[in-house]
């Protein structure tokens, strides 16, 4: 879920949370802060490279982390600590719920390092955000019951559509991509609700499933992974080996560098198909000299705010 979606959910939690009139602003503030607090770990990915990015949706997206973060918010906001704590905890738990629905998942029982993911919604899903926006608007206008009806009817219905869409995408992949390894993921694009990532012996591709009743896949992206001495030299890096183990469809690009060296960029097909040619490619950037020795490694994290 985008920050906007998380904040809208936090607003709903804060408005529904019981509180005295004098404490209402603290309770609402606590729910709003709680709804985005788990993403404080984004700083680890921006500052800590590949290892830091791997910590995202870990401790702060766990039940233990929820209690710790809610306690911190209650200390900062003061007032009725119990009401503020519960509102913050509610906001945090909704954040964990939304992130559980996306393909990346969360580790709710951290430090047990096992990820759970529903793979039903893209983290930037615009339809889910629109439903939350309608409910929040109704709540702001004082129509609490109508807001509850919108959430209780439209969200389950939309999740059911996504579930059926996912199964249809899998069936189309079996039929049209037989012999290729294929996985399906929700997409953010309004005209392409689900995508099928697939790989053959020498290529990878992304196909669009335009509707839950689409009769065929629509090819939207192709790539031929690079090979050669520089690619093989980059694989000596433990970061590259870990990247290849954790990413379902990794592929390499080779860019010539000064003095006969090269920069090998290891990319994630799930992200690469959406990036513009003018963007700095997300992934692991491994710079090598002309002899194939690794000179530097850096991780470029591709983040969107809204």
JOWO-V692845 format. One record per helix or strand of 3 or more residues. SS is the DSSP state (@ for helix, = for strand). FROM is the first residue (numbers start at 1). TO is the last residue. If there is no record, write none. Layout:
((SS	FROM	TO) (SS	FROM	TO))
//
This chain:
((@	3	16) (@	21	47) (@	49	54) (@	59	61) (@	63	77) (@	81	101) (@	126	140) (@	144	176) (=	181	186) (=	194	199) (=	204	209) (=	218	223) (@	229	234) (@	238	246) (=	250	256) (@	258	260) (=	262	268) (@	269	272) (=	283	288) (=	294	300))
//
